[in-house]
């Protein structure tokens, strides 16, 4: 089992930056692929892929809507992954979730992730 706890969400103005953190426990962190997803208001239960990072941290992959603005990193010594969000837009408003999968292969599909955090709210005002 892996427990994930996100933090760092909040209310910011458009153009601002925010960094989310996700701390993991319960399993060897350095063996996990990590992903960030988001669920926007009015989108029901649909979670949108944001980005992912492989266990070593050398490989990342992002959705087209955030590429160039968001960056994922990880510190395996601290069991923590980060989502740095720059030039935020109102359409980035969502609950952001950290997820983990027990594989070295990065994936963008929600169903391929085994563990999820509780989410943290990010609200971007115009």
N, C-alpha and C positions, 0 to 999 in steps of 0.2 A: 504494500500500500504506500501511496505517496500523498502527503497533505500539502496543499498549496495555499498560500495566503498572499493576496495582492494588497498593495497600498499605494498611496500617492495620487489618487484621483482628486478632483476638485472642480471648481468653477473658474474659468479663465476667459479672457477676451480673445477674439480672433487675432491670429498672428503671434500669440504667445507660445511658450514652450511648457512642457510638463514631462516629468519622468515618473513612470510607474515602476514599482518593484514587485517582485514575487519571490517569496522565500519558500523553499521546499524542505520537507523532512520525511523520513521514513524509508528512504531507499537511496542507493548510491546516486547522488545527483549527477555525477560526471558521466553516467551511462544513459542519461535521458535526453531525448530530443524535446525541446520546449517550443511551445507555440503561443501566440497571442491572438485572440479573437475578440470580436465586439458584437454587441446586440443593441441595435438602435431602437429608439422609441417608435412605436407604430409598426414594427417589423415582426411582431409576434414572437415566436420562439426561434426564429432564424438567427444563427450566429455567423457573422462574416469573418472570413480569414483575414488577419492583418499581417502576420509574419511568423517566421519560424527560424530556429537556430539549432545546429547539430550539437552533439555532445562536446566536441572540442571547442566549439565557438568559431571555427574557421569558415563555416558555411552558413549563409543566411539566405532567406528568400522572402520577398514581400509581395503583397498585392499591388496591383497597378495604382490603386487609389492613394496609397501611402508611400510608395517608393520615392526616395529622394527627400522625404520629409521625416520619416520615422526610422529609427535604428534600434535593433535588438542587440543586446550584449549579455554576457553571463560571467559570473565570477564563481568558478567551481569550488574555490576555497571557502566561499561564504554561502554556498547553496542558494544563490540568488541569480535571477535573471532580471534584466531591465528593459523597459521600452521607453526610449527617448523620443518624444513627440515634439516636433518643431513646426512652426508656421501653421498652427492649428486653425481649422475651419469649423464653422457651425455644423457642417455635415459630419464632423468627427465625433459629435455628441453621441455617447453610447455608454453602456456598461462594458467595461473591458475585462476579459477573462484570461487568465494564465492557464495553460494546459500542458500536460506532459505525456509522452509516450515512451514505452520501454523498448526503444529501437533507435538505431543510429541513423535511420533514414528519415529525412525531413519530409513532412507531408503538410498539405493545406486543407485536408478534409477533416471536418469535425469528428466524424465517426471513428477516425483512426487514432484518436487521442483517448488514453485510458483514464487520465486523472484531470480534475478540474478544480480551480479555486472558486471562491464565492463571488468574485467580481468586484470591481471598483468603478464608481460612477465618474465619468468625465463629461463636463458640460462646457461647451464653448459658446459664448455669447457674441452676437454680431455688433 
